[in-house]
């Protein structure tokens, strides 16, 4: 993930989801809660809204 250096006066959208096809393939995808944690660390002090598709 690359972090943008531009200033953003809006709200950052975080979208997390569970991929059923990846789960069936035995892929070690991150859990939804782990994805949320990683994204929140990434956006830092920015205002954000989380969208979740379980």
PASEBA-1860 file (N, C-alpha, C; in nm, 3 decimals):
! residues 54
1> XXXXXXXX> 0.084/-0.117/0.000/0.000/0.000/0.000/0.088/0.124/0.000 ~ 0.056/0.218/-0.086/0.129/0.344/-0.089/0.044/0.453/-0.028 ~ 0.105/0.532/0.054/0.033/0.642/0.119/0.051/0.768/0.036 ~ -0.058/0.836/0.011/-0.055/0.959/-0.066/0.006/1.071/0.017 ~ 0.081/1.159/-0.049/0.139/1.273/0.021/0.053/1.397/0.006 ~ -0.058/1.387/-0.070/-0.147/1.500/-0.088/-0.230/1.520/0.039 ~ -0.263/1.645/0.065/-0.353/1.671/0.178/-0.495/1.647/0.131 ~ -0.575/1.596/0.221/-0.713/1.563/0.188/-0.802/1.622/0.296
9> XXXXXXXX> -0.888/1.713/0.256/-0.976/1.777/0.352/-1.105/1.699/0.373 ~ -1.122/1.587/0.303/-1.243/1.508/0.313/-1.226/1.391/0.409 ~ -1.312/1.293/0.392/-1.310/1.174/0.474/-1.255/1.059/0.390 ~ -1.165/0.982/0.447/-1.110/0.865/0.379/-1.203/0.747/0.398 ~ -1.233/0.678/0.288/-1.317/0.559/0.295/-1.229/0.436/0.308 ~ -1.261/0.351/0.403/-1.193/0.222/0.421/-1.295/0.114/0.388 ~ -1.260/0.029/0.292/-1.350/-0.078/0.251/-1.281/-0.211/0.280 ~ -1.343/-0.293/0.361/-1.288/-0.426/0.393/-1.392/-0.531/0.356
17> XXXXXXXX> -1.342/-0.647/0.314/-1.434/-0.753/0.277/-1.366/-0.889/0.293 ~ -1.449/-0.989/0.301/-1.402/-1.128/0.304/-1.427/-1.185/0.166 ~ -1.324/-1.235/0.102/-1.338/-1.295/-0.030/-1.367/-1.444/-0.013 ~ -1.485/-1.486/-0.051/-1.524/-1.626/-0.037/-1.436/-1.715/-0.124 ~ -1.405/-1.671/-0.245/-1.323/-1.753/-0.334/-1.183/-1.774/-0.278 ~ -1.126/-1.670/-0.215/-0.995/-1.685/-0.153/-1.001/-1.780/-0.034 ~ -1.109/-1.770/0.042/-1.126/-1.856/0.159/-1.133/-2.003/0.116 ~ -1.206/-2.030/0.006/-1.219/-2.167/-0.044/-1.088/-2.223/-0.097
25> XXXXXXXX> -1.000/-2.136/-0.145/-0.871/-2.179/-0.199/-0.768/-2.202/-0.090 ~ -0.805/-2.179/0.035/-0.710/-2.197/0.144/-0.612/-2.083/0.157 ~ -0.645/-1.971/0.095/-0.559/-1.853/0.101/-0.561/-1.795/0.242 ~ -0.449/-1.746/0.286/-0.439/-1.687/0.420/-0.470/-1.539/0.415 ~ -0.589/-1.506/0.368/-0.626/-1.365/0.363/-0.651/-1.313/0.504 ~ -0.635/-1.183/0.521/-0.653/-1.122/0.652/-0.800/-1.124/0.691 ~ -0.825/-1.142/0.819/-0.962/-1.134/0.869/-1.011/-0.991/0.853 ~ -1.141/-0.974/0.860/-1.198/-0.839/0.847/-1.144/-0.748/0.957
33> XXXXXXXX> -1.136/-0.797/1.079/-1.086/-0.712/1.188/-0.938/-0.676/1.166 ~ -0.860/-0.769/1.115/-0.718/-0.740/1.087/-0.705/-0.639/0.974 ~ -0.792/-0.649/0.873/-0.790/-0.551/0.764/-0.822/-0.412/0.817 ~ -0.922/-0.404/0.904/-0.960/-0.275/0.963/-0.842/-0.214/1.038 ~ -0.776/-0.294/1.121/-0.662/-0.244/1.199/-0.551/-0.192/1.109 ~ -0.518/-0.268/1.004/-0.412/-0.227/0.911/-0.447/-0.096/0.840 ~ -0.571/-0.085/0.797/-0.614/0.036/0.726/-0.615/0.158/0.817 ~ -0.660/0.140/0.940/-0.662/0.252/1.035/-0.520/0.299/1.065
41> XXXXXXXX> -0.426/0.206/1.078/-0.285/0.244/1.096/-0.237/0.322/0.974 ~ -0.277/0.278/0.855/-0.232/0.339/0.730/-0.282/0.483/0.715 ~ -0.409/0.509/0.748/-0.463/0.644/0.729/-0.419/0.740/0.839 ~ -0.370/0.686/0.949/-0.316/0.772/1.054/-0.421/0.861/1.117 ~ -0.393/0.992/1.121/-0.481/1.087/1.187/-0.595/1.138/1.099 ~ -0.607/1.086/0.977/-0.713/1.129/0.886/-0.849/1.086/0.939 ~ -0.951/1.165/0.906/-1.087/1.122/0.936/-1.121/1.008/0.839 ~ -1.188/0.905/0.890/-1.220/0.792/0.803/-1.357/0.735/0.836
49> XXXXXX> -1.411/0.664/0.739/-1.536/0.591/0.755/-1.511/0.449/0.702 ~ -1.555/0.350/0.779/-1.531/0.210/0.742/-1.656/0.151/0.679 ~ -1.637/0.087/0.564/-1.741/0.012/0.497/-1.701/-0.134/0.497 ~ -1.791/-0.221/0.538/-1.757/-0.362/0.556/-1.854/-0.449/0.478 ~ -1.798/-0.543/0.400/-1.878/-0.638/0.324/-1.838/-0.778/0.366 ~ -1.909/-0.830/0.468/-1.877/-0.963/0.518/-1.939/-1.067/0.428
END
